Amino acid sequence: MTETQFLIKLAQTTKSYSWYLDGNKIRAKAKNGKDRGQIFDPITAVARFAGYGTYSINQRGRKAAGKANGTSTTLTSNLIDATEAKSNRGIDQVLRGRIRQTLNL
């Protein structure tokens, strides 16, 4: 899965999740299913939306969700950094802006 494919898939999740900013972190609360009310981030939300299962919001869970989504390890790492706002330089900030624009945050 490429970055563009990920963003398209992420845009489809807006009805299933209520997206918000928790400080600088991009988070979502599930609106439906048995995981209703649980907190997700963009990587784990896309994996759950696609039917690959529920993953925790930690490094291990996000990498497993990225692998289930079919994203490369580099893209998964960049998505993790962008979601957590680890840097305000380079690809992290560009990707963070695209995610926020996709989710209207």
N, C-alpha and C positions, 0 to 999 in steps of 0.2 A: 504494500500500500504506500503510495506516495503522499507527500504533504498535501497536495490538492485533493486527493481522494479522501484523506483523513478529514480535511476541513468540510468537504461536502457531506460526509457521514456525520460529522459533528453538528452541522446545521440541521440535520434531520431529527436530532434529539431534543429540540426545544420544547416539544409538547410533552415529552416524558420526564423532563427535569426542570426544576426552577433554578436558573443559574444566577450566581451572585459572586461578589468579591469579598473574601474573608481577609481583611487587611490587604495584602498584595496578592494573595493566592486566589486562583480561579477555582471555584467549587460549585457543586450542584447537589440538590436534594431531590431524591427520586419521588415522583408523584404517583407511581403505580406499582403493582406487583407485590410480592412478599418482602421486597427490600424497601418498601415505601418508607420515606423519612430518613433513610440512610444517606450519608454524605459520600459523594464521588468527585473525582476530578475528570478532566476531559478524556484522558486515556482509558481509565476504568469505566467511564460512562459509555464510551463508544463500544467497548468490549461487551458490556452488559446489554446495550441496545441491539448489538448484532447477534446476541444469543450465545456468546462464548463463556458466560458465567460471570460471577461476581468476584471482584478482586479488591484487596485492601489498599488503602492509600498509604503505602510505604514503598520504598525502593524496590523491594522484591515483588510486591504485588503489581506495581506499575510495569516492571519489565516483563512479567508474565503476561499481563494484559496486552502489552505491545507485541509480544510474540504471537499471541492468539489473534490479534488484529492483522498480523502480517506486515507490520512496519519493521524497517531495518533497525538495528540496535542504535545506530547513530541518530536516526530520526526520533526514536523513543527517548534517548538521552536528551536531545534538544527539546522535545515536548515536555519532559519532566522539568528541565531548567526554566522553560518559558512559563509553565504553570505555577511554579514556585517563586518566580521573579528573582532568580539568583543573580542575574546580571542585567544592567541596563545598556549593554553594548552588544553589537553583533547580531547573530542569527537568533539568539534568545529573545531579544527585544522585538525583532521583526516578526517572529512567529507568535509572540505574545499579542502583538497588535492585530495580527490576522485572526487569532482566536477570539479576541475581544470584539472585533468587528463582526465576525461570524455570529457570535452570540448576543450582539447588541448590548454589550456591557460598557 
